Amino acid sequence: MRRQFFVRFALGVLVIFTLVILGPLIAILQILGAVGLSGPTAVLFGPPITFILILAIVVTAGGARHLAVPFGDLIEAAGRLESGDYSARVAPYRHGPRELKSLVGAFNSMATRLETDERQRRSLLADVSHELRTPLAVLRGELEAMIDGVHPIDEAHLTAAVDQIAMLTKLVEDLRTLALAEAGTLPLHREPTDLAILAQEAATSFESLAANAKVQLQVAMPDDMPLVDLDPLRIQQVVVNLVANALRYAPAASVVSIAGQARPGWVTVSVVDHGPGIAPDLLPHLFERFAKAEDSRGSGLGLAIARRLVEAHGGNIKADQPAGGGTVIAFDLPIGPGQS
């Protein structure tokens, strides 16, 4: 109904406008006819003027319809979008001004982006609920068992409860870090940093875990590795996430290596494991939130956080699977102004 009203209104306005422009012209020609344009001249001028008037009205009405219909569709789609229907789109417009085509295209792009954001928001809520449910259920079960006397209140059962609290705390902190990084509001405290020292510290923190898994950790950084202007805590978090992920899938008696190399203006840090690799259907989504293999015990946030932290430093991260098997995840960082 609103579109029909808009079409009729636009047609009426444009027809009136045409008459207002052509009216004085016809009157002048009629005056000229009254003072001397008669006979053959009147025959010459009369029908063409009438024809011009009719043609102008028809052309104007057709143009008005071509303009009014897209605007009516836009109004209708905007109303649907406002009411929460993010599937609303306007049919591509192939006629008329380029600006109107651009407007229709921009509206459809905006609607697509809103629909994607809404789908991701719902997916995030579902994933967060799922990730929180398990540690909360375990923690509640442990505490209720101790209260009911099923389990003794001893160090072993209290430690299990504390471990679940630690897991919840880490999950909440990871979600907060990811949210800040995605919003571009994550504070970075940059300073010239030696990546060789940073990598060695990360490897040292995993020594006991690697020993239990019978995996060897190696750090291979060149002696001339330049200092890099970065937030050492955040980049160490990236390396820790990558190493933890590599150790999770590395087979016994294998090697997980942290390597680095430099090129003009950039440095690259890579973490290599010789595990089973990444499933082909997971690889394109590896750095998305909660993307993980079915048998993964992690939260699926580590690589998403790594990607956002690297991008916050102006770098990029990627995953690769060598022909010999295993996984290589490498990230590039700009050295930074004034560094060499």
PEZI-V435581 format. One record per run of one state. SS is the DSSP state (helix for helix, strand for strand, loop for the rest). FROM is the first residue (numbers start at 0). TO is the last residue. If there is no record, write none. Layout:
SS;FROM;TO + SS;FROM;TO
This chain:
loop;0;0 + helix;1;34 + loop;35;38 + helix;39;81 + loop;82;96 + helix;97;146 + loop;147;153 + helix;154;182 + loop;183;189 + strand;190;192 + loop;193;193 + helix;194;204 + loop;205;205 + helix;206;211 + loop;212;214 + strand;215;219 + loop;220;226 + strand;227;229 + loop;230;230 + helix;231;248 + loop;249;253 + strand;254;262 + loop;263;264 + strand;265;272 + loop;273;278 + helix;279;282 + loop;283;300 + helix;301;311 + loop;312;314 + strand;315;319 + loop;320;325 + strand;326;333 + loop;334;339
